[in-house]
């Protein structure tokens, strides 16, 4: 696959992949809790947004409902995962 080396460089770290999995689980949980009928359901979306800040907070300025929420969290998670991979590789001295 031609795009595979780029994806491996951006998200090929175990810490970044774990972070992406946690963000995906938080987003699914927030969407499921948002459809529930209890008083704390409206605050469920705050957790994934804070976990993927600062990009997700800036992306939430776009108009829309649930699709914008998912896009903002996804964009924030991808940017943060790339930063985690970069930091992890720098701390290891550039080795895989």
C-alpha positions as a Markdown table, in Angstrom:
| # | Residue | x | y | z |
|---|---|---|---|---|
| 1 | Unk | 0.0 | 0.0 | 0.0 |
| 2 | Unk | 1.5 | 3.4 | -0.9 |
| 3 | Unk | 0.1 | 5.2 | 2.1 |
| 4 | Unk | 1.3 | 2.6 | 4.6 |
| 5 | Unk | 4.7 | 4.1 | 5.4 |
| 6 | Unk | 3.2 | 7.5 | 6.2 |
| 7 | Unk | 0.6 | 5.9 | 8.5 |
| 8 | Unk | 3.3 | 3.9 | 10.2 |
| 9 | Unk | 5.4 | 7.0 | 10.8 |
| 10 | Unk | 2.4 | 9.0 | 12.1 |
| 11 | Unk | 0.6 | 6.3 | 14.1 |
| 12 | Unk | 3.0 | 3.3 | 14.4 |
| 13 | Unk | 3.6 | 3.6 | 18.1 |
| 14 | Unk | 1.9 | 1.5 | 20.7 |
| 15 | Unk | 1.2 | 4.5 | 22.9 |
| 16 | Unk | -0.5 | 6.4 | 20.0 |
| 17 | Unk | -2.6 | 3.3 | 19.1 |
| 18 | Unk | -3.7 | 2.9 | 22.7 |
| 19 | Unk | -4.6 | 6.6 | 22.8 |
| 20 | Unk | -6.7 | 6.3 | 19.6 |
| 21 | Unk | -8.5 | 3.2 | 21.0 |
| 22 | Unk | -9.3 | 5.0 | 24.3 |
| 23 | Unk | -10.6 | 8.0 | 22.3 |
| 24 | Unk | -12.8 | 5.8 | 20.2 |
| 25 | Unk | -14.2 | 4.1 | 23.3 |
| 26 | Unk | -14.9 | 7.4 | 25.0 |
| 27 | Unk | -16.6 | 8.7 | 21.9 |
| 28 | Unk | -18.9 | 5.6 | 21.6 |
| 29 | Unk | -19.6 | 5.9 | 25.3 |
| 30 | Unk | -20.5 | 9.6 | 25.0 |
| 31 | Unk | -22.8 | 9.0 | 22.0 |
| 32 | Unk | -24.5 | 6.1 | 23.8 |
| 33 | Unk | -24.9 | 8.1 | 27.1 |
| 34 | Unk | -26.2 | 11.1 | 25.1 |
| 35 | Unk | -29.2 | 9.0 | 23.9 |
| 36 | Unk | -30.0 | 7.9 | 27.5 |
| 37 | Unk | -32.7 | 9.5 | 29.5 |
| 38 | Unk | -30.9 | 10.6 | 32.7 |
| 39 | Unk | -29.8 | 14.0 | 34.0 |
| 40 | Unk | -26.0 | 13.6 | 33.5 |
| 41 | Unk | -26.3 | 12.5 | 29.8 |
| 42 | Unk | -25.7 | 16.0 | 28.5 |
| 43 | Unk | -22.2 | 16.2 | 30.0 |
| 44 | Unk | -21.0 | 12.9 | 28.6 |
| 45 | Unk | -19.6 | 14.6 | 25.5 |
| 46 | Unk | -17.2 | 16.7 | 27.5 |
| 47 | Unk | -14.9 | 13.8 | 28.3 |
| 48 | Unk | -13.9 | 12.9 | 24.8 |
| 49 | Unk | -13.5 | 16.6 | 23.9 |
| 50 | Unk | -11.2 | 17.2 | 26.8 |
| 51 | Unk | -9.3 | 14.0 | 26.0 |
| 52 | Unk | -8.6 | 15.2 | 22.4 |
| 53 | Unk | -8.1 | 18.9 | 23.2 |
| 54 | Unk | -6.9 | 21.5 | 21.9 |
| 55 | Unk | -7.8 | 20.6 | 18.3 |
| 56 | Unk | -11.3 | 19.2 | 19.2 |
| 57 | Unk | -12.2 | 22.4 | 21.0 |
| 58 | Unk | -11.3 | 24.5 | 18.0 |
| 59 | Unk | -13.2 | 22.1 | 15.6 |
| 60 | Unk | -16.3 | 22.3 | 17.8 |
| 61 | Unk | -16.7 | 25.9 | 16.5 |
| 62 | Unk | -18.1 | 24.4 | 13.3 |
| 63 | Unk | -21.9 | 24.2 | 13.1 |
| 64 | Unk | -23.6 | 20.9 | 13.4 |
| 65 | Unk | -24.7 | 18.2 | 15.9 |
| 66 | Unk | -23.4 | 14.7 | 16.4 |
| 67 | Unk | -21.4 | 14.5 | 13.1 |
| 68 | Unk | -19.5 | 17.7 | 14.0 |
| 69 | Unk | -18.8 | 16.2 | 17.5 |
| 70 | Unk | -17.5 | 13.0 | 16.0 |
| 71 | Unk | -15.4 | 14.9 | 13.4 |
| 72 | Unk | -13.9 | 17.2 | 16.1 |
| 73 | Unk | -13.0 | 14.3 | 18.4 |
| 74 | Unk | -11.6 | 12.3 | 15.5 |
| 75 | Unk | -9.5 | 15.2 | 14.2 |
| 76 | Unk | -8.2 | 16.0 | 17.7 |
| 77 | Unk | -7.3 | 12.3 | 18.4 |
| 78 | Unk | -5.4 | 12.0 | 15.1 |
| 79 | Unk | -3.4 | 15.1 | 15.7 |
| 80 | Unk | -2.6 | 14.2 | 19.3 |
| 81 | Unk | -1.7 | 10.6 | 18.3 |
| 82 | Unk | 0.8 | 11.9 | 15.7 |
| 83 | Unk | 2.3 | 14.1 | 18.5 |
| 84 | Unk | 2.5 | 11.1 | 20.8 |
| 85 | Unk | 4.3 | 9.1 | 18.2 |
| 86 | Unk | 6.7 | 11.9 | 17.5 |
| 87 | Unk | 7.4 | 12.4 | 21.2 |
| 88 | Unk | 7.8 | 8.7 | 21.9 |
| 89 | Unk | 10.3 | 8.3 | 19.0 |
| 90 | Unk | 12.3 | 11.4 | 20.1 |
| 91 | Unk | 12.5 | 10.1 | 23.7 |
| 92 | Unk | 13.7 | 6.7 | 22.4 |
| 93 | Unk | 16.4 | 8.4 | 20.3 |
| 94 | Unk | 14.6 | 7.9 | 16.9 |
| 95 | Unk | 14.7 | 4.1 | 17.1 |
| 96 | Unk | 11.6 | 2.0 | 16.6 |
